[in-house]
Amino acid sequence: MEKLPEAARDRIEQLRLLFIERSKGHLVQIQELLVKRQSASELKAADADLMTLAHSLVGTSGIFGFQALGEAAFKLENTVRETGYSESDFAQAMDELIDRLNALG
């Protein structure tokens, strides 16, 4: 990154800060989806939305240097993708993802 022009580095830093700010919205979205999961009829839809969100976080977190967040999102995505996953595995993966998002600021 040091080889990039200063304007490009500044733009990347702006995008990184925007990603951090948007992480608060991801936390809200996750909480809403966790509530939605409590209804048996909404479980599959909520899990699909959680998988999409996690997949998005896997891709973007690495770009901005948040490897631990990307790993937590990857773990959640893979857990939800498994047929018949345990709620214990889900809870562990979700807790880790929430912790990583909270750590951003």
Number of C-alpha atoms within 10 A of each C-alpha: 8 6 7 9 9 11 9 12 14 12 11 15 13 12 13 18 14 11 16 20 13 12 20 15 11 17 16 11 15 20 13 12 19 16 13 17 17 11 11 9 10 13 16 14 14 20 18 15 15 22 20 13 17 26 18 15 25 23 13 16 19 14 13 15 11 18 15 16 25 23 19 24 29 20 22 26 25 16 21 21 13 9 7 8 12 11 11 9 14 17 13 14 21 22 14 19 25 18 14 20 22 14 11 14 9
